[in-house]
């Protein structure tokens, strides 16, 4: 789903009255009754469905203090399916006053998947600070802590599996190249 605010043609900071006004204007324009005899009535029905979904999503997000189970469920699904831009747009559309621990956790998850590890870490920290008893938030923060400590370890555990970092691989190749050169060849010839 695209950003529901864009579908309605409003900003993320729009008031509830502005949201309803935009919805009504679009619903009037694309309602099946108003385009019944139009050859583009099928497209209008699709557009109306998109408008309804956008309005319902925005209202659910706002009704539940920003996200709530309904809005956050959709965002979790987007993150799980790597629709990170869509998830981030929905999260960014939640007013700052409605951002709860779940919001910080989900935003941290988006940032983590995008590779912004320090920002993800701070969002996970905030989620844990706001809801210290939530095990899901705590596990995410602990994973980040373990990864941060593991940067300097030569052989570390990642996700329950042992493995080498990319630095270890490069170091190994450099050593192999040196050994090959000492024996009169180069790495390519030796391999």
C-alpha positions in Angstrom: 0.0 0.0 0.0 1.2 3.5 -0.8 1.3 6.2 1.9 -2.4 6.6 2.9 -1.8 10.4 3.4 -0.7 10.7 -0.2 -3.7 8.8 -1.4 -6.0 11.3 0.3 -3.7 14.2 -0.8 -3.0 15.5 2.7 0.0 16.0 4.9 1.0 13.8 7.7 0.2 16.6 10.1 -3.4 17.1 8.8 -6.1 17.5 11.4 -8.9 15.0 11.7 -11.2 17.5 10.1 -8.9 17.9 7.1 -8.7 14.1 6.8 -12.4 13.8 6.8 -12.9 16.6 4.3 -10.3 15.2 1.9 -11.9 11.7 2.2 -15.4 13.1 1.5 -14.2 15.1 -1.5 -12.5 12.1 -3.0 -15.4 9.8 -2.2 -17.8 12.1 -3.9 -15.6 12.3 -7.0 -15.0 8.5 -7.3 -18.2 7.0 -5.8 -19.7 4.3 -8.0 -23.0 6.1 -8.2 -21.4 9.2 -9.7 -19.6 7.3 -12.4 -22.1 4.6 -13.2 -22.4 5.2 -16.9 -18.8 6.2 -17.4 -16.5 3.7 -19.3 -13.9 4.3 -16.6 -16.3 3.1 -13.8 -14.0 0.1 -13.1 -11.1 2.3 -12.4 -13.2 4.6 -10.2 -14.2 1.5 -8.1 -10.5 0.6 -7.7 -9.7 4.2 -6.7 -12.6 4.3 -4.3 -11.4 1.1 -2.6 -7.9 2.6 -2.3 -9.4 5.8 -0.8 -11.4 3.8 1.7 -8.4 1.7 2.7 -6.3 4.9 3.2 -8.9 6.6 5.3 -9.4 3.5 7.4 -5.7 3.1 7.9 -5.2 6.7 9.0 -8.1 6.6 11.3 -7.0 3.3 12.9 -3.5 4.7 13.4 -4.8 7.9 15.1 -7.5 6.2 17.1 -5.1 3.8 18.7 -2.7 6.5 19.9 -0.7 6.4 16.7 -0.6 2.8 15.9 -2.4 0.4 18.1 -2.8 -3.3 17.2 -4.6 -2.7 13.9 -2.2 -0.1 12.4 0.9 -1.7 13.9 -0.1 -5.2 12.6 -0.1 -3.8 9.0 3.3 -2.1 9.6 4.7 -5.4 11.0 3.6 -7.2 7.9 5.2 -4.6 5.7 8.5 -4.9 7.6 8.3 -8.7 7.4 7.8 -8.5 3.6 10.6 -5.9 3.3 8.2 -3.1 2.3 10.4 -0.8 4.4 9.5 2.4 2.6 5.8 1.9 3.0 6.2 0.9 6.7 8.4 3.9 7.4 5.9 6.3 5.7 3.1 5.0 7.9 5.3 5.3 11.0 6.4 8.8 10.1 2.7 9.7 9.7 2.1 9.1 13.4 2.2 12.4 15.3 5.1 12.6 17.8 2.5 12.7 20.7 1.2 9.3 19.6 4.6 7.5 19.4 4.6 4.8 22.0 7.1 2.0 22.7 5.7 -0.1 19.9 6.3 2.8 17.5 10.0 3.0 18.6 10.5 -0.7 18.3 9.0 -0.8 14.7 10.9 2.2 13.6 14.1 0.6 15.0 13.3 -2.6 13.0 12.9 -0.6 9.8 16.2 1.3 10.5 18.0 -2.0 11.3 16.9 -3.6 8.0 18.0 -0.5 6.1 21.4 -0.8 7.7 21.2 2.3 10.0 22.4 0.4 13.0 23.1 3.2 15.4 19.7 4.8 14.8 18.1 1.4 15.2 19.9 0.9 18.5 18.7 4.2 19.9 15.1 3.4 18.9 15.3 0.0 20.5 16.7 1.6 23.6 13.7 4.0 23.7 11.2 1.2 23.2 12.8 -0.7 26.2 12.8 2.5 28.3 9.1 3.0 27.6 8.1 -0.6 28.2 10.9 -2.4 30.1 8.8 -5.6 30.6 8.4 -6.3 26.8 10.6 -9.3 25.9 10.4 -8.6 22.2 11.9 -5.1 22.6 14.5 -6.4 25.1 15.6 -9.2 22.7 16.1 -6.7 19.8 18.2 -4.5 22.1 20.2 -7.4 23.4 20.9 -8.6 19.8 22.2 -5.1 19.0 24.4 -5.1 22.1 25.8 -8.5 21.2 26.5 -7.3 17.7 28.2 -4.1 18.9 30.5 -6.1 21.2 31.2 -8.6 18.5 32.7 -6.0 16.1 36.1 -6.5 17.7 35.9 -10.3 18.3 37.8 -12.4 15.7 35.2 -15.1 15.8 31.7 -14.4 16.9 28.3 -15.8 17.1 25.6 -14.2 14.9 22.0 -15.3 15.1 22.8 -18.6 16.8 25.4 -19.5 14.2 29.2 -19.1 14.4 30.9 -17.3 11.6 33.6 -14.9 10.5 33.2 -11.3 9.8 34.0 -9.7 6.5 37.2 -8.3 8.1 38.2 -11.9 8.9 37.7 -13.0 5.3 39.8 -10.1 4.0 42.5 -10.8 6.5 42.6 -14.4 5.5 42.9 -13.5 1.8 45.7 -11.1 2.5 47.6 -13.8 4.5 47.0 -16.3 1.7 48.3 -13.8 -0.9 51.4 -13.2 1.2 52.1 -16.9 1.6 51.7 -17.5 -2.1 54.0 -14.6 -2.9 56.6 -15.9 -0.5 56.5 -19.2 -2.4 57.1 -17.5 -5.7 53.6 -17.2 -7.1 50.6 -15.1 -6.6 47.2 -15.9 -5.1 45.5 -16.5 -8.4 48.3 -19.0 -9.5 48.2 -20.8 -6.2 44.4 -21.2 -6.2 
